[in-house]
Amino acid sequence: MITLLVSVAVLAVVVSLMLSPIETLGWWAGWYGHGLHDPRSAPPPEEAEELPEATEHYVVYLDGIANVGRYHYRDVQGLLDGLAERLPRTRVVGDIMPYSVRDVSLVAPERPLARWWRSMFIKKLREERSPLSFSINLRNLFQVLVAADPRYGRIYGQGQAQVILTALLKAGYQPGSGAPLTVIGYSGGVQVGLAAAPFLKRGLKAPLAMISLAGVMASEAGLDWVDIMYHLQSPTDRIPMWGQALFPGRWPIARSSHWNRMLRSDRLRFVNMGPMRHNGPGSYLDDSVVKHGENNLERTTNVMVGLVHEIMEHHRQHASEPGEPRARARDRRVKAV
Amino acid sequence: MLDLAAAAELIRDVLRMTSGFGETVVTTPGAGRLAVIVVVLAGLSESVGESVVLFANRVKPKHFVRSLFISAFIFAFTYFFLAASIWAVARLFFVPDASFRQISTVVALAQAPRLFGFLVFLPYFGLATSVLLWIWGLLATTVGVVELLALTAWQAAAVVALGSLLLLTLQRTIGRPLLALARIARRRAAGVDLITDRRKLRELIDSGPDEGLRPHVPERRRRLRL
């Protein structure tokens, strides 16, 4: 009986993994009937939401693999609210589904398994410890693998960039304004952000930075397009190390990989977050664990707010040509010297 | 005629590269028909595994299925020429009276690992799987040739390697019209001007819907002609 159950589970995982690129590829091929979505067709900002005045910087948040769509868990919402409150001249955009190039949440009725995802999401919201609710993480993890695959990653990045650009336009981003964008990715969200980075940089023609909160990422070409990146990690959090082990481009032996070139540059900086867990109790976003007078959520928010100020300062000092890879801009300066 | 259980056992022997499978193949009645089925199914499976090219070319669903079958057919044809090349090399260097029917049956059944070719579609792990399946198929072919022609492992490896080399040479010389035909068949089945070149595929994807989304492509420096 146990063997049968294990076999069925393994088969389900393999089939699910096999089918995981279909949404991205089907979107690209126009099989979903919408064709390719043009971000410029997004509703104008006045129809969307009221804009805060003097927005000089945009932050896009790409959630980790527990995400089901635009509905955030309490801890994630806490981070987004904290950032919005502490960064008055920054617009924080969080309503993005990083694991669907069509920006369709898992619980949307058009998905055949919407009912299943909804019930699993409810389990997660109730903090029920059910292995079945992990199916959400697994489904999204497979999308991270799609984004990391050299064959599919480019299409995934293009799709996700359009999702992000559409969200930015809805949030009042003025194309051509050159307003900097910082992508904050949590766990697998970092891989998604990096896959989209070349298209974002080209689309916005503006400075692009990334904050990786315990990111799990491959040695992605998008690293060349990011002006500066901060990687926040706890020494007790082992999950990001999976990325280091799984993706050969991140091994020290691959000296000319995007990751190792980024490591040798001054564009990748590490921040030690102290003892925190990847998710759940004691995580980076847990507001119940208090140390040195601040809880984990406050500490993470404070660190990110400080980094956003640092990033803005960095952009002021090291402007890159709009729409070109940061790595190339640096090479050009070196040649000029 | 082989029944289903016997066919499954024979394929299992090939997959495990069990000692003696080369001889079993030629002595089992109906193995030839099974070999044809294996080659066509392996071709179909490989086509599914490599269908990202069809998606990237925005092939419509109806044409997509047709393209898979055409690719399977082309795969079977390629195998036929591979078997012929291996047979020619074996006759020339080691076994003058080697039988084409026997060699083609063994080489065809040795493609059984490629029945898992659909796994190449797996995200991230697919590329490594593709390499593993290629090595597995090559080893199975070599083992089959060793037993069938009573060659040493090195001799059989040389026969398979030289056979593959001969096939490649033929494809680039007198086989060009056939390759062109295969391209036309693929294009017709897909209903679009199918792009298979990796660089051009990348350009196709980068050329997306929005001008502003297109990644920066540096202009090539041209040499000044004096």
Interface residues (C-beta under 8 A of the other chain):
Chain A: V14 L17 M18 S20 P21 L25 G26 W28 A29 G30 W31 G35 L36 H37 D38 P39 R40 F142 L145 V146 A148 D149 P150 R151 Y152 R154 I155 Q158 A161 Q162 L165 P175 P198 F199 K201 R202 G203 L204 K205 G323 E324 P325 R328
Chain B: V52 L54 F55 A56 R58 V59 K60 P61 F118 L119 F121 L122 P123 Y124 F125 G126 L127 R202 I205 D206 G208 P209 D210 G212 L213 R214 P215 H216 P218
